[in-house]
Structure formats: C-alpha cells, structure tokens
C-alpha cells in the first residue's frame, strides 16, 4: 500500500479526458467574460442572518489526507476501524459486498450517530459487468398518517422536535437489503462478516475526537435512558477522547444476526424490544411487529447517463433524488459550456463564474426535485420515465434560464409529457449518512450510502431485549417525508407520508464507467443531507474535468444551494474577492461549515487511488 501526499495532477489543461463537450468555445468564453465583468462591477448585497440548511452533523475540524494508492483492492470508509474491518474481509477472500457488510457493522459501533442496523441504505454494485441498485431504504408503518407531523395548532412541527422519539422511526431496511445482496454477491459466510464488529464491541474501542465532540454537543441524547447510560458517565459528562467504550448489547444483537440471519432482527426478541421502544415515550410511533416482519428490500433499475466524451455515470433512481439532480446539474453545465471555456479554477479554487453557473443549475435541479421525486411505487415519473428529466433537449431549455445574474426564484420545469399535478414540497431539513466505497480483486465494486437520518437518529437506543449496556440507535427517517401533505389549494405533495412508502432521499452512491470498454473509473458518495448532491457534483468536476486526483477534488471548498437557500460557501475557504464577486451577481452568500464525508476510489492505470474527506475521520486501505 502506498500513500501519496503529492500525487501529480492529471490535468492536461482541458481536463483528464479532453475538454467538456459543449456549446461553441467563442460563445462560452464571451458568456464567462460577461459574468466576471458583472461580478467586478456590481454591488454587494447583505446576506441573511442564517441559512435554511441544518447540517446532519457538526463540523469537528480538518485533517489533511494524503490520498492512498493500491494495486488490486481498496476500502474507503468513514472511520479507520471500519476501513480496517473491510480490508480484513478482503484479505480473507471476501468480495466487495462482504467487506461492505463488515464495514457497516463496525460503523454501527464507532460512528453510531450516522448509520447502523436501525436505519437504511442505498447500494450501487457492479459485478463482472452487471450494474445493480439495491434499495434498503426505510418504509413508513402500515398505520402511518399523512398528518403525523402536524401539531394541534394545525401547523407542521419544528424539525428539531419532530425527529425525537418513536414517532419519527420508520421500518429499518439495511440488514434485510445486505442479506439479500449477499446471497447473490457474497463469497464468505454471512456469519464471518460480523466477526470484526463483535470483537470490537466486546473488547471496546477508543472514543474518537469526532464522536466525543458529537455526544458533547447533542442536547437530547441524554434524555433516552439507554443512550445516556452508554454515551455518558454517571455525572452525565460525555466520555472523553480515548476512553475505551465497549458495547455488550450490540455484540449480543450482532451475534444473533450472524447466527440467525436478518430474521433474528426482524422477528423475535430483538424486534419486540425495538417496537416497545418506538411505542413508548412522549412521542410514540406507529411502527409494529408486522411492519418489521413484512419489510422487503427492492432491486431497482440503475439510472445511468452518458457524460462528456467517454464517461457513463450510474446512480440510484427514485426514491433517491441524487442521481437525477446530479446529472441535471452536469448536463446544464455541459450545455452552458462553463467548464470548457470559462475559468473553472482560479488559484486552485472554484472561480466565481463557475460557482455562479453551478449553483444556478443546482437551483433548477432542486426545483424539479421538490415537485417530482418520490417513491416510484407510489408516484409516477413525469411522462412515465425518470429519464425525461435528463433528456438533452429538456436540460438545454433549463440551462437557457441561467443568465449572468442570480435568478430570484427557480421553478420546476415541464419535461415532455410531464405537466405537474403535484404541489412543490415545502423547504424542510434533511440529514444523515455515511459513505462506503470498495473495489475488490474479483471484478466487484460498490458505493453504498447508509443512514439513520439525523445525527443520532430519533435519539432512541435499543438493546435488543438483552438488558445490557449499549445497543444501536433507531432512525428518524419519517422526517424525510413532507410534513405537509398538500398545499393551500389542496394539491398533494408527491413526497407525503403514505403507508409502506419510502421517503425521498438525497443519498447518491455513484459509479462512473468508461463507456468504451465498461471499466470502472470511480466509486464515490458522501453524507450531508441534500448537500450530498453538491458534494458529488463538485468531486466529479474536480477529478474528471479539472484533472485533480480524487483526494484533491474532495478537499476543494464546497458551494451549496438547496431548496430555496442562499448560496452557502464553506466557511473560511474562499477569499473575500470571491464572496464579493458572487454578491455582485445577485447571490445571497452565507459562509457556513459544510462537513461532507466523501469517500472515493478512482482507477489509476492498472491500480487504484483512494481519497477520504479531510473534514471527517475516514481513511482508505488496500494492497
């Protein structure tokens, strides 16, 4: 395994694979110049006091990462112990899917705020030329009510209140999905994949700086007796960095699942304990034993789209909005010719002209997302096909709406045959997640984004009926549905709560291929709620267009627009001149922490190069 701190740039002056195919160079150049002149000559606007974006987890610092090289196989995950577990399984002869299961179980232990067996996941998997999308998204209880989060006063509950307690818990799906995928793509026995997590849960692990900061900052985790006894000392103080924390309850639950399969979780004592905790407390939920026993994973058709001259980008279809929004943004930028002819990078940072076009395209993509995207088992695609939202002619019309100044409001478009019958979903917080990217030595690769939604989920901890200390946290995924089922005129919101429905997500596990020979070029994804879309877009642009290695692309400063938010720039990463230029173009600019958790692996020659986000604790291992 080689670590590269100064990997050479792949840029040839036009991006790694030649320039972005787009509008004629002269038109693109003149447009970029107009944008820059307006920026230099305009007047700054006053930004709002606070942006309408709640990050799923707080920022806890920056750790420079070198990037890692390997010849045959590689694991990128959000915690070093989880990465090591995946690498161990690969060394033992396991597949990428086997390694992902081991990684997920360890993440449940060492990164409990982000993901675990109490939540769900989307998995993109490539195996010997086959590309599959496995849906382990949580589902609404059979007794779900569209007005679940409407208070006695007739108004939607505050998000910070809605996420707490059993009311917010949906049927977990990750274990059932991983088990089904393992039957098809596993190489090692199911039980073997749980060994690293069980060993760590029994022996204990050192509390990391990030976990300590998160449990110290959380205002509600202590309210749950099981969580308080696990995460805090007897005086209520968070365990310090380095404290050895074991989890006997989780070890017992994982032993049961390792021996009995997912049925040990979805039925019997573990299931009964889960339901008892959901139905207790001040905000009891609707989840039942029948919901758990009836959960089914789904295999969906991957949503793939061509990009640039040779790349094919494959991602998750609805109920995820990620792939559609990502490819809409990339497609609109392609039509504008932004990256081909304008100054994409200036002094190593995204330039104002590029940021303007990128975030305007983001606004248009999010307007479509608010109106159209929901569980496809309940909501039909516009015109009967989600690809209509990615049609070149449609994206050309959308790109034409982007002018030299920031638009005041972005409205959804009407793809062919897709006149809207829905009401736009009101702006609402969306959280969560952790990212796993893996390639093995057998031709299998994956990107999996996994979540319990908000940091520490519903703040309800279950011990599986063991009576032991610790356990696992339950999701608050019901809050990913629209709190308001309809608008004032009675038009229904596509992403409203319905029994058995899967809420819309922004999770964007992404695989990129060379469409000439089918070789995998990259596996990536990120946590970050709706900002995931921006994080993935910028990493793709940075690597494939600007010629940066994936570690450098991940480390680029972020720029995000979600729903109707201001333009959010990562705090302290852009010079004052960039902020002034964007404000002169009419953007409301706010600097905020944007702690993504990107994990990516890219092909380099006959081997691999991996990157982990410096904003979190992730690492990469391989050989």
Secondary structure, DSSP 4 states (H G I P E B T S, - for coil): -EE-SSPPP---SS-TTSSPP-S-HHHHHHHHHHHHHHHHHS---PPPSS-S---SS----------EEESS-EEEESSHHHHHHHHHHHHTT--HHHHHHHHHHHHHHHSTTT--TTSEEEEEEEETTEEEEEEE--B--TT--TTTTB-TTSSBPPHHHHTSSGGGPPBP-HHHHHHHHHHHH--S-GGGGGHHHHHHHHH-EEPPHHHHHHHHH-SSGGGSHHHHHHHB-TTSPBPPTT-EE--HHHHHHHHHHHHH-THHHHSHHHHHHHHHHHTSSTT-----HHHHHT---EEE--EEEEETTTEEEEE--TTB-HHHHHHHHHHHHHHHTHHHHS-SEETTEE-HHHHHHHHHHHHHHHHHHHHH-S-TTTSPPGGG-GGGGG-HHHHHHHHTT--SS--S-------TT----SBPPPP------EEEEEE-TTSEEEEEEEE-SSTTTTS-EE-TT---S--EEPP-GGGGSBSSSB-TT-PBBTTB--TTPPPPB----EEEEETTT--EEEEEE--SGGGHHHHHHHHHIIIIIT---HHHHHHSPPEE--TT--EEEETTSS-HHHHHHHHHTT--EEEE------EEEEEETTEEEEEE-TTS--EEEE-
